[in-house]
């Protein structure tokens, strides 16, 4: 007898292949995933960015103020911490992929994040760390933080980096997982997800820069660190509320992605002298995976052989494992050609901010703009650029190129790299102007006197860099998510984040090396504590030149890149 389906029960064709609910049961498109689930996850990311930039954006002010560090040493410390925070996602992706899964990793990372922020707040409210003991108006020499408190501060700071390292590679990948790429409607929504993800994320950043920086500079550092801690607690609660609506991966691999990829490279090294029969295997690989991307890095096909040259061995890598390794290796040239962009990215929270400290920041007789708040113009530029890009630029470009995304991901990234180079050139010109005004008014040896030049001169470099981010950052996120197999999404996003980790360490090395070279024999360093005697303009011109070289390399690699479809 035929059974009439209950109208309340989702039909079988509504099931999402490869996904399950929290209890491991089949999940249906009509009552799970999509924007309903992504909204919870985006909300978590907004809070996380609010917390992260509440620390990162004004960290150099804290280090040169209450912690009494020199400008160059503080900038190196900021870059080192930012580098660690951007490299730790590789570890977070490994933990998620091999042990906990993305959902549980997000929860554990959030708890570590909250602990770090709590300890950071504690370090700031201890007596010798109060704003009254060491304000930005007092000379650095008057500050004398207790060593135990310094250790507590840096320990909690790196605990925050560890929490962020588990958070970043999983949250965005988990959000994108809520859209089924096989469904035409959800596939289109997934493409827009990366734009609106970054749009909302920048909203959290902009609020942080506008509110927290003012609290930290004018009220209390403890309160300025404590509010992000509360926000992360709220974010965790919001994330847990969406538990029953999420889609979870149904596929369970015996080996983690890191193990599978590592196994391929080890097998290739072991079989580096394999017999010519490997050619037959290559032909077989082409027949199984017809896309020409599988023809790249064909030397990895040696992993398909046993040590004796045969294919009859339980330790032989599978064809899918070899293709995973090829997909990751294919990303390396693009990854390396974006490192200078990451170095440029580091300057907005360090030397851009220190420039602002020396300039006229008054908007009324009694109110000065906190210098770190100027970074909100980056977020504002992104906030305005992304809707224009998604709703105006893409439709127009689509009619010309006939591509669903308007322009390719690599074209989008390259456009942003070009704009970042222009931004650094503008920053150099503005710094030349600032130094000229300081000399004209006899302020070269008066670092505590405000240079009579409006801080609004810095806005163009911030805004242009924000537009650059709207192109490059979103493009990199989508590229590293899209160009790896489905089981490697966390790995792909962690590789994207590692660009900024390595870039921050390169920036830290550059600053330290240049500081040592330019400060010998009594000469003033490019990064002198008295910026009126420094030469940030030289550094900015150096980064402009490196950006141009990087753009040429990127265009070369992009020209020969074969998209994985």
N, C-alpha and C positions, 0 to 999 in steps of 0.2 A: 504493500500500500504506500502510495506517495505521501511524503511528509511535507506539509507546507511550512516553509521557514518562518521563524518568528521575525517580525519586522525589526525587533529590537536587537537581533543577533547579527553581527557583521557577516557578510557573505564571504565565501572562501577566496574569491578573486580580490577581496579587499585586504587580504593578508599581505604583510610586507616581508618579502623573502630575505632571509639572512638576519632577521631581527626578532627579538623576543622581549617580553615585558620583564618587570623586576623579578617575577617568580619563575622565569624561564619558559613561559607559555607563548604560543604564537601571538604576534601583535598585529593589530589591524589599523589600516590607514585612517579610518574614520574616527577613531577614538584615541590616537596616540601621535606623537611626533609632530612635525610641522612647526608652524609659528607658535602654536600653543605651548609646546615644550621649549622651543628656542627662546621664548620670552623669559622664562625662569633663568635660563643659562646666561642670556645676555645681561639680565639684571645682576647676576653674580659677578660678571666681568666688569660691569660699571663700578660696582663697589670695590672690587679688587684694584682697578686702576686708580680709583679715588685714594685708596690706601697707599698704593705703591708710589704714586707721584706726590702724595703728601709727605713722603720721606725724600724721594730722589730729587725732586725739583729744587728743594731748598737745602739739600745736604751740604753743599759747599759753604753756604752761609753759616751753618752750624759748626762745621769743622774749622773755619777761619775765625769764628767768634768764640763760643764757649769752649771749644777744644784747642784754641790757640795755635792752629797749624798755619804754615805759610801757604800762599796761594798755590804754588806749584805742587807742594806736597798734598794739599787738600784735593786739588784737581786729580792728582794721580790716585788718591784713595777713592774718590768718587768713581773714577773710571774702573778701578780694580773691583769695586763692589758691583758696579753695573755689569762688568764682564762676568763675574761669578754668577750673578742673577740670571744672565742670559745663557750661560753654559750649563747651569744645573738642570734646565729642562731636558737635556740629553739623559741625565740620570733619572729624572721624573718619568720620561717616556719609557725607559727601560723597566722601571718598577711597574708602571701601568701595563706594559705589554707582557712582561714575564710573570707577574705575580697578582696584582690587585685588580687590574682592569681600570678603565678611565673613571668610572663613577666612584669607586672606593678610593682611588688615588686622590681625586678632588677633595673628598672629605678629609682624608688624613693630612693632605697638604694645607687645607684651610685651618685645621687645628694647630699645625706647626706655625702657620702664619700668625694666628691669633696669639699664640704663646710668645712669639718674637716681638710682636707689637706691644704686648703687655709689658715685657721686660724693657723694651725701648722706652716706654712711657715712664717706668720706674726709674730708669737711669737719668731721665730728664728732670724728674721732680726732686731728686736729691739736692740738698741745699747748695752745694758749690756749683750746681749746674743751672741754677735759676737765672732768669734773664736779668735780674737786678745785680747779680754778681759780675756778669760779663756781657754787656750789651754791645751792639754793633758800633756804638758811639765811643766806646773805650778802646784804647790801644790793645793790641794782641798781648803785649807783655804783661798786662794787668790781670790776665786770666791764668788761673792755676788749677786745672781740674785734677781731682784725686785719681791716682793710677788705677785703683780698683774699679772706680766708676767708668773710667775709659775702657777697661777690659769688658765690663758689663755692657757698655754701649756697643762696642764692635761685635761682641758675641751675639747680642740680640739682633744687630743689624744683619749679620750673616745668617742668623736663624730665619729672618724674614726672607732672605735670598733663597734659602732652602725651601721654604714654603711656596714661594713664587715659582721655584723650579719644578715643583710637582703640579702646580696649578696651571701654568701657561700652556704646556703642550697638550693637556687633556681637555680643558674646558672648551677651547675652540673646536677641536676635533669632535668632541662629544656633541657640541651644538650642531655642527655640520652633519653629523650622523643622524640627526632627527629628520633629515630630508632624504627621500628615496630617489637616488639618481636614475633609476629605471622608469620612474613615472614622469611623463612629460611636464606636468604641472609642477610637481615638486622639484624637478630638475631645474626649472627656471627660477623657482624660489631659492634654491640652493645657490645659484649663481649670484643672486642679489644679497644672500645672507652675509657674504664676506664684506660687501660694501656697508650694509647697515650695522653689522657687528662693529666695524671700526668707527662708524659714525656715533653709535651709542657709547662705545668705549671712550671716545674723545670727549663726550659729554661729561663723563665721570672725571676725566682728567681736567677739564676746564673748570668744573666746580671746585676741585681740589686746589688748583692754582689760584683761583679767585678768593677762596675762603680761607683755606688752611695756611697759605703763605702769610696772609695778613695777621692771622692769630699767632703764628710762630714769631713773626718779626715785631709785633706790637703788644701782644698780651702775654703768652706763656708757651714755652716749648713743650711742657708736659701735656697741656691741653691740645697742642698742635699734633702730638703723637698719639694721644689718647682717643681722639675722635676717629682716626682710621681703624683703631682696634675695635671700637664699637661697631663701625660699619662692616667690618669683616664678620663679626658675630651675626649681624642681621643678614648678611649675604649667605652665610652657611644655612641659616634657618630657611631663607627663600629657596635655596637650592634643594633642600630636603623636601619642601612642600611639593615640588614637581616630580618626586620620585615615581609615582604611579603612572605618570603620563609619558615618561621617557621610553625611547627605543634603545635596547641594548644589543650588542653584537651576539649572534647565536653561534658564531664559529669559534671553536676552541682549538688552538694549535698546540701540538705536542712540544714544539720549541718556540721560543720567543723570536721576534723579528731579528733582534741583534744576534742571536745564536745562529739563525738560518743564514744570514748574510755573512757572518764571520766564517761559517762552515764552508761557504762557497769559495771565499778567498783562500782559505787554508788548503782546500782541495785543489784549487788552481795552482797554487805554489807547489804542492806535492806532485802534481802531474805536469809540471812545466816542461818536461821532456817526453811528453806523451807521444805515441806513435801517430803517423799520418792519418790513421782511421778517424781522427777527430773531425776531418773534413766531412765525412759522411754524417757525423752527428750534427754538424752545423747545418747541413742540408735538411736533415730531419727537423731541426729546430725551426728553420724557416717555413717548412711545410706545416708545422703545428701552430706557429704564431706568425701569420703572414705579414704583419705590419713590419715595415723596414726598420723600426727602432730595435727589433730583436737582433738585427745584423750588426749593430754596434757592439764594441767590446767583445768580439767573438772569441777572444782568448779565454774568456770565462767559461766557454763551453767545455773546456778541459775538466771542469768540475763534474761533468756528466760521466766521466770515466773512472774506473777503479785504478788503483796504482799499477796493475798489470796491463792496463790499456783496454780492458773489457768493460762491459756495462753490467756484469753480473756480480754485484756487491751491495750488501745492505747499507753500506756507508756512502754509496754514490749519491750525490745531490740530485734532486729532482729538477725537471725543466722549469717548474714554477719558481723554485728557489734561485736558480740561475738568473731568471728574468727579474726577480726582486733585486738581486745584487746589481744587475745592469741598470735598473731604474735609479738606484741610489747613486751609483758611480756616474751616471749621466748628469746628475745635478752638481757635481763637484766644480766644473768650470764656471757655472753660473754663480755658485756659492762663493768661490774665491774672487770673482770679479765684482762682488758687491761689498767687499770688506772696507774699502775706502769710504763708501757711503756710510757705513756704520761708524767710522772714525769721525766723519763730519757730524753725524747724528749726536755724538757724545758732547759736542761743544755747546749745544743749546742749554744744557743744564749746568755747565761749568763756566766757561769764559764769557759767554753771552751774559750770564747773570752778573759776573764780576764787572763787566763793562757798565751795566746798569747801575751798580752801586755807586759809581763815581759821578753819575750824571744827575741833572735836575729832574727829580721824580715827583715834584709837587703838582697836585691837581687843585689844591686850595691852600690857603695860608697854614692850615693845621693838619693836612692829610698828604702823606707821601705814598706813592705806589710801591709796595714791596718789589724789589728787583726780580725775584723769581716769578712773580705774577705775570710778567711779560710773556712767559711761556704760554700763557693762555691764548695768546694770539696765534700760536701754532695750532692749538685745538680749534680755535674759532675758524681759522682758514680751512681746516679739514672739515669742520662742521658744515661750512658753506659749500666746499668743493665737492664732497661726495654726492649730495643730492643732485647737483648740477651735472656731475659726471654720469650718474646712474639714469637720470630722467631726461637729460638734454643731449649730452655728448654721445652716449652709447647709441641712442636711436638714430642720430644723424650719421655716425660712423658706420652703423649697421647697414644703412642704405647704400653706402659707398663701397664697403669691403665685402658685404654679404656674409659677414661673420656674426654669429649670435651675440658675441661679447663686444662687437664693434671693432676693437683692436685686440691683438693677441696679448697674453699675459706678459711676455717678454718686451713687447713694444711699450706696454704701460710702465714696466719697471725702468726701462731705458729713458723714458721721458722724465721720470722722477729723478734719476741720477743726473741728467742734464740740468734740471732746475736746482738741484742741491749745489752744483758747481757755481751756478749764477748767484745763489744765495751767499756762498762763501766770498765771492768776489765783491758783492755789495757790502758784506760785513767788513772786509778789509778797507774799502773806501771810507766807510763810516768811522772806523777806528783811526784812520789817517786824519780825518777831520777833527775827531775828539782830541787827539794829541796836539794838533795845530792850535786849537782853541786853548788848551791847557798851557802851551808855551806862550801864546799871545797874552794871556792874563797872568803870567808869572806863577803858575800853580804847579810847575814841574816837581818842586820839592815840598808841596803841601798836599799830601795824599788824602788828608781828612777834610779838605775843603772841596765842596761840590764844584765840578766843572760846569760853567754856565752854558750848557748845551742840553737841550731837551731830550729826555729819554725816548721821546717819540721817534727820534732818528733811527732807533733800533727796530722799529715796527716792520719796515720792508723786509729785512733779513728774516725775521720771525715768520711773517706771513708767507713769503715765498717758500720758506722751508716747510711750512705747513701744507702748501699745495703740493710740494714735492713728496711729502709723506702720503698724501691721498693717492698718489700714483704708485710710488715704489713700495710702501709698506703693505698696502692692500694687495698689490700685484704679487709681492713675494709670498704673502700668506696663501693666496689662492694657488699660486704656482707650486709651492712645496706641498700643499695638500693634494692638489689634483694630479701631480706627476709621479706619485708613488702608488703601489698597489693598495687595495682597501685595508689590508692588515697592517699597513705601515703609516697610517695617517698621523699618529702621534709622533712617530719617528720623523716624518716629513716636516711637521711643524716645529719640532725640537731642532731640526737642522736649520730651519729659517731663523729661529731665535739665536742659535749659536753664531750666526753671522754677527750679531750685535754684541755677543759675548767676546768673541775674538777681536772684533773691532774696538771694543772698549779697552781691552788689554793692549792692543796696538797703540791706541791713543795714549794710554798711561805710559807706555814705553817711550813714545815720541816726546811726550811732555817732559819726562824725567831726563831723557838723553839730551834734548835741546836745552833744558835748564842747566845741565852740567856743562855743556859745551859753551854756551853763551855767557855764563857767569864767571868764567875764569879771568884771572889777572885783574880783578877789581872792576870788570865790566858789569853792567846791569843785565840781568837775564831778560829774555823775551817775556818771561812770566814773573817779573819782579813784583814783590808785594805792593810796591808803589807802581801801579799800572801806568802812571804818567811818565815813568822812566822805562817802562817795558816796551815791547814791540809785538803786541798781539796781531798787528797788521801783517807782519812778516809771516807769522804762523798761518794766518788765514790765506795769504797768497800761496803758501806751500800746499795747503789743503786744496786750494783751487786747482793748482797744477796737477796734483795727484788725482783729483777727481776727473780731470780731462783725460789723463792716461787710462784711468779705470774705465771711463766711458768707451774709449776706443777698444779696449780689451773685451768689454762686455758685448759690444756690437759684433765683434768678431765671433765670439762664442755663440751668441744668439743666432747668428746667420746660419751656423751649422748644427744648431740644436734640432733634434728630431723629437717631436711631441709624442708622448706615450698615450695612445688612445685605445 
